[in-house]
Amino acid sequence: MTSILACAVLTLALLGYIFWPERTLVLPASKTRLDYLRERKEVIYENLRDLNFEYRAGKYPEEDYAAQRASLENEAAEVMAEIDTLERMRTA
């Protein structure tokens, strides 16, 4: 009988611990435009690496590869230009 009671108390304590709402909320750190652009730049570079790999593996015809590569390079140039502008404004 006591072991059943001990198990019930332990179960209730565990359920209370697991499902009890927290009093303090953890807020995510706010990202600046510069942080967002740096992350975007990394994603674009990763996409370029993947595109090159898949082209070499024969998954893309020359025309599609060239068009996608040009599009990604243009986007990277725009992102880099905005990063440079924001960094210059930040240091000024």
N, C-alpha and C positions, 0 to 999 in steps of 0.2 A: 504494500500500500504506500509506503513512504517513497519507494523508488518511482512509482507512478506519479506521485505528487511532485517529486523533485524534477522529473522529466517535464511535467506540465509547466512548472515554474520556469525552468530553463528555456523551454520552447517559447513561452510568453515573453521572457526577457530578450531572447534572440529576435523574435518578430518585432518587438518594440524598438530594439536597437537598429534593425535593418530598415524599417519603414517609418521611423519617426522623422518628421520634417526638420530640416536644418534651420537654425535661426539666422545664420549668416549666409548671405548669398555671395557667391564668387562671381564677380563681373569680369567678362573678358576685357583684356587691355584694348583700348581703342587704337585702331590703326590710322596712321596718317596716310595721306595720298602718296608720299614717298615710299612708305612701307609696301603699300599695295602695288606700286609700279615696280619695285624691286622683285616682288614675288611674281608679278606678271612677266618680267624679263626672264626669270628663271624658267617659267613654264614655256615661254616661246623658244628658248634655247633647247629645252628638253624635246620639244616638238620637232625642232630642226634636226636634232640628233636622231630621233626616231624616223623621221622622213628619209634621211640619208641612209639609214640602216635598211629600211624597207625597200628603198630604190635599188640599193646594191643587191638585195635579196631577190630582185626581179618582180616585186609586187606592184610597181608603178611603171606605166609607160613614160617615155621621156617628156612628152607634152604636159602630162598631169604633174609630174615631178617639178618641172620648171615653173609651172603656174603656182603650185603650192609653196614652193621655195621662195618665189618672188613675193608672194603674199605675206609669208612669215617674216621675211627680211624687211619688208616695208613696215610691218607692225612693230618689229624690234627697233627699227630706226626711229619711229614715232615715240615709242616708250623711252628710248635712250635720250632723245631730245628733251622730252618733258622732265626726265630725271635730272638732266644737266641744268635745265632752267630752275627747277625747284632747289637744287643744291646751291646754285649761285645765289638765289634769293635768300636762302638759309644762312649763308656765310656773310652776306652783305649787311 
